[in-house]
Amino acid sequence: MKKGNRCKRMAEKLAAFLTGLCFLFLWNTSALSQEPKKEEKHEHKEGEKHGLKSVDRPIYAGVDIPGSEDFHPGDTHGGVAWKDAKDVILLYLRAPGGYASKPARAQEAAKELNEMFLIGHAPDFEVVHEKGETSIVVEPESEHPHHVVTVTRGDVLGYQYRAPGGKYNDAAATSGLRLKEANEINAEMVAKWWAANLEDQIAMFLGSEEAHHTKGTFAGETYESLYKKARSQFPSGEIELEQWIQVINALTPEEKRQLKMVGQFIPEDFGGAHEAEAHEKH
């Protein structure tokens, strides 16, 4: 064999060896870069949820709630309700809180909730105390926190007045309900009750899960009854929001009244373990 050919073959073998070695090195480097895998912050796409159905349209609405004909005839409160099932009220607002009216304030709170869901934020509501105010905020430490609502003195008075021992308590309307006494209710209690209701309703209607934060209260019993009714019609898989709306809109007048009561009163049993689960930041 000629010396030139031998050198050429040796060069080819060396090149092949080096190519394989380089490939092996690159493969090992890639593998090592993935083990252990470094946790990355997930960027949410529009409509994406954490275990919840995606939302691609407004699902909340501000609603007008007539005041008591016995105590405040002609008065109108504001409420944040599910857009297509207005008997389910998430927030019951009894003061304008700096807005032109109570319904206007409710519309702004509904707008905040809709925007939060449309861009895919997880519904982790925190009770925040800042500058003497108590508010419900989502991701308060992020660059763009979502301020949902601030509890006003008027909101607290509204719950106190209608609670047992309160100025406008209707004993007949609340008969059989275990409710907080008027002197037990403050801004923090109202905020935590709102946060608990928000999380439980969202878990049910967008996650097909049973209520958790309100369990053991008359509200939790109301949610449990509603969940069982929905499951009797849709026994397996996820219950779509449209199906929940069908179930709610088909409720009897008394069942709808019970749902509305959840937003208007704070249960006696809410506190202790339930209160500890509420999100709080000082």
C-alpha positions in Angstrom: 0.0 0.0 0.0 1.3 3.4 -0.9 2.3 5.7 1.9 -0.1 8.4 0.6 -3.1 6.1 0.6 -2.2 4.9 4.1 -2.0 8.5 5.4 -5.3 9.4 3.7 -7.1 6.4 5.4 -5.6 7.3 8.8 -6.7 10.8 8.4 -10.3 9.7 7.5 -10.4 7.4 10.6 -9.1 10.2 12.8 -11.7 12.5 11.4 -14.5 10.0 12.0 -13.3 9.4 15.6 -13.1 13.1 16.4 -16.6 13.6 14.9 -18.0 10.8 17.1 -16.2 12.1 20.1 -17.6 15.6 19.5 -21.1 14.3 19.0 -20.8 12.3 22.3 -19.6 15.3 24.1 -22.4 17.5 22.8 -25.0 14.8 23.7 -23.6 14.4 27.2 -23.6 18.2 27.7 -27.2 18.4 26.6 -28.2 15.6 28.9 -26.3 17.2 31.8 -28.0 20.5 31.2 -31.4 18.8 31.8 -30.5 16.8 34.9 -31.6 18.0 37.3 -34.0 20.1 35.3 -34.0 23.7 36.4 -37.4 24.9 37.4 -38.5 27.7 35.1 -41.3 30.2 35.6 -44.1 29.4 33.3 -45.4 32.2 31.1 -49.1 31.9 30.9 -50.7 32.2 27.5 -54.0 34.0 27.0 -56.9 32.0 28.5 -54.6 29.4 30.1 -55.6 28.4 33.7 -54.0 26.3 36.5 -56.2 23.3 36.4 -59.2 25.4 35.3 -61.0 25.7 32.0 -59.7 28.4 29.8 -61.7 31.6 29.7 -62.0 33.5 26.4 -64.8 35.9 27.2 -66.1 38.0 30.1 -67.7 35.7 32.7 -68.5 38.3 35.5 -70.8 41.2 35.5 -71.7 44.1 37.8 -75.4 43.9 38.8 -77.9 46.2 40.5 -79.4 44.7 43.7 -82.5 46.5 45.1 -82.2 47.5 48.7 -84.6 46.4 51.4 -88.1 47.8 50.9 -88.5 47.8 54.7 -85.4 49.8 55.5 -84.0 51.4 52.4 -86.8 51.6 49.7 -85.5 52.8 46.4 -81.9 52.2 47.3 -79.7 50.1 45.0 -76.7 48.0 46.1 -74.0 46.7 43.8 -73.0 43.1 43.2 -70.5 41.1 41.2 -72.2 38.0 39.7 -71.6 35.4 37.1 -72.6 37.0 33.8 -75.0 34.3 32.7 -76.2 33.2 36.2 -76.8 36.4 38.1 -78.4 34.6 41.1 -74.8 33.6 42.1 -73.3 36.7 43.6 -69.6 36.7 44.4 -69.3 40.2 46.0 -72.1 42.1 47.7 -71.1 45.8 47.8 -73.1 48.1 50.0 -71.1 51.4 49.6 -69.9 53.4 46.5 -66.3 53.3 47.8 -65.3 56.4 45.8 -67.2 55.5 42.7 -70.2 57.3 41.3 -72.5 54.6 42.7 -72.5 51.1 44.2 -73.3 49.4 40.9 -70.5 51.4 39.2 -68.1 50.0 41.8 -69.4 46.5 41.2 -68.8 46.9 37.4 -65.2 47.9 38.1 -64.6 44.9 40.3 -66.2 42.6 37.7 -63.9 44.2 35.1 -60.8 43.4 37.2 -61.9 39.8 37.6 -62.5 39.4 33.9 -59.2 40.9 33.0 -57.4 38.6 35.4 -59.0 35.5 33.9 -58.6 36.5 30.3 -54.8 36.8 30.6 -54.6 33.6 32.5 -53.8 34.4 36.1 -54.3 31.8 38.8 -57.2 32.8 41.2 -55.1 33.1 44.3 -56.7 35.8 46.3 -54.8 37.5 49.1 -56.1 39.8 51.8 -53.8 42.7 52.0 -53.6 45.4 54.7 -52.1 48.6 53.4 -52.3 52.2 54.4 -55.2 51.5 56.8 -57.2 49.7 54.1 -58.1 46.0 53.7 -58.3 44.8 50.1 -58.4 41.6 48.0 -55.5 41.5 45.6 -54.1 38.8 43.2 -50.3 38.6 43.0 -49.7 41.7 45.2 -45.9 41.4 44.8 -45.9 41.0 41.0 -45.1 43.9 38.6 -48.8 44.1 37.7 -50.9 43.1 40.8 -54.6 42.8 40.2 -56.5 44.8 42.8 -60.0 43.3 42.9 -61.8 45.3 45.6 -61.2 47.2 48.9 -63.5 46.7 51.8 -65.1 50.0 52.8 -66.6 51.1 56.1 -70.0 51.0 54.4 -69.5 47.3 53.4 -68.7 46.4 57.0 -71.7 48.3 58.3 -73.9 46.6 55.7 -72.9 43.2 57.0 -73.2 44.3 60.7 -76.6 45.9 60.2 -78.1 42.7 58.8 -76.4 40.3 61.2 -78.0 39.1 64.4 -78.0 42.0 66.8 -77.7 44.5 63.9 -79.9 47.5 63.3 -81.7 46.0 60.3 -81.6 42.3 61.1 -84.6 40.4 59.7 -84.9 37.5 62.0 -87.6 35.8 59.9 -85.5 36.0 56.7 -82.4 34.5 58.4 -84.2 32.0 60.5 -82.3 28.7 60.8 -79.0 30.2 59.6 -76.0 30.3 61.9 -74.6 33.8 61.4 -71.9 36.0 62.8 -73.1 38.5 65.4 -72.8 42.1 64.4 -70.1 42.9 66.9 -67.9 40.1 65.4 -67.7 41.6 61.9 -64.9 43.9 60.8 -63.1 44.7 57.5 -60.8 41.8 57.7 -63.6 39.3 58.3 -65.5 40.7 55.3 -62.4 40.5 53.1 -61.7 36.9 54.1 -65.3 35.9 53.5 -65.2 37.4 50.1 -61.9 35.7 49.3 -63.3 32.3 50.5 -66.4 32.7 48.3 -64.4 33.8 45.3 -62.1 30.8 45.5 -64.8 28.3 46.2 -67.1 29.4 43.4 -64.2 29.6 40.9 -63.0 26.1 41.9 -66.6 24.8 41.4 -67.6 26.5 38.2 -64.2 26.5 36.4 -62.5 23.5 38.0 -65.4 21.1 38.7 -64.2 20.8 42.3 -66.2 20.8 45.5 -66.2 23.9 47.7 -63.4 23.9 50.3 -62.9 27.2 52.1 -66.6 27.6 53.1 -67.0 24.0 54.2 -68.8 23.6 57.5 -70.9 26.8 57.0 -74.4 27.3 55.7 -72.7 28.6 52.5 -70.7 25.4 52.2 -73.8 23.4 52.6 -75.5 25.4 49.8 -72.5 24.8 47.5 -72.5 21.1 48.4 -76.1 20.8 47.5 -75.5 22.6 44.2 -72.5 20.4 43.4 -74.5 17.2 44.0 -77.3 18.5 41.9 -74.9 19.3 39.0 -73.2 15.8 39.4 -76.6 14.1 39.2 -77.0 15.6 35.8 -73.4 15.4 34.7 -72.0 12.4 36.6 -68.5 12.1 35.0 -65.8 14.3 33.7 -65.6 18.0 33.9 -68.7 20.1 34.3 -68.5 22.9 31.7 -69.4 26.4 32.7 -72.4 26.4 30.4 -73.6 23.3 32.2 -73.3 24.9 35.6 -75.3 27.9 34.2 -78.0 25.5 33.1 -78.2 23.9 36.6 -78.2 27.3 38.4 -80.9 28.8 36.1 -83.1 25.8 36.7 -83.0 26.1 40.5 -86.3 26.7 42.4 -86.9 30.3 43.7 -86.0 29.1 47.2 -82.7 27.5 46.1 -81.8 30.7 44.3 -82.6 32.7 47.4 -80.3 30.5 49.4 -77.5 31.2 46.8 -78.0 34.9 47.2 -77.9 34.7 51.0 -74.3 33.4 50.7 -73.2 36.8 49.4 -75.2 38.8 52.0 -74.2 37.2 55.3 -71.2 35.8 57.1 -71.7 32.4 58.7 -71.0 31.9 62.4 -68.9 28.9 61.6 -66.5 30.9 59.4 -63.2 31.5 61.3 -60.7 29.3 63.0 -59.5 26.8 60.5 -61.3 28.5 57.7 -59.8 31.8 58.6 -56.3 30.4 58.8 -56.6 29.2 55.2 -57.4 32.7 53.9 -54.4 34.4 52.2 -53.0 37.4 54.0 -50.2 39.8 53.6 -49.3 42.7 56.0 
